[in-house]
Amino acid sequence: MENLIENLQQDINKLVRPLKQNNDELIEVLKRRLTKKQWKYYKFKIQNLDDNSIAKELDCDINRLEEIKKQTILKLNQEKIKYELME
């Protein structure tokens, strides 16, 4: 999970303050705010797995994976969640 912060910085559009530097705190917020599939998808994304592998792990097809991706990014950009992820 070492590049969790880097991935979050790429995926979140506007960061007003820096992200928390403690990975455990970030993971706790993400686990609480994302659905299980969205959280699993994000973990696999951080590990740089390709879409086919992620779809197989999540037991879904590519179309459903695209929906999960969009929903996850939208959720990460919600003000409430961004606020919790920042210091």
Stockholm file with secondary structure:
# STOCKHOLM 1.0

chainA/1-87         MENLIENLQQDINKLVRPLKQNNDELIEVLKRRLTKKQWKYYKFKIQNLDDNSIAKELDCDINRLEEIKKQTILKLNQEKIKYELME
#=GR chainA/1-87 SS CTTHHHHHHHHCSCCSSCBCSCHHHHHHHHHHHSCHHHHHHHHHHHTTCCHHHHHHHHTCCHHHHHHHHHHHHHHHTSHHHHHHHBC
#=GC SS_cons        CTTHHHHHHHHCSCCSSCBCSCHHHHHHHHHHHSCHHHHHHHHHHHTTCCHHHHHHHHTCCHHHHHHHHHHHHHHHTSHHHHHHHBC
//
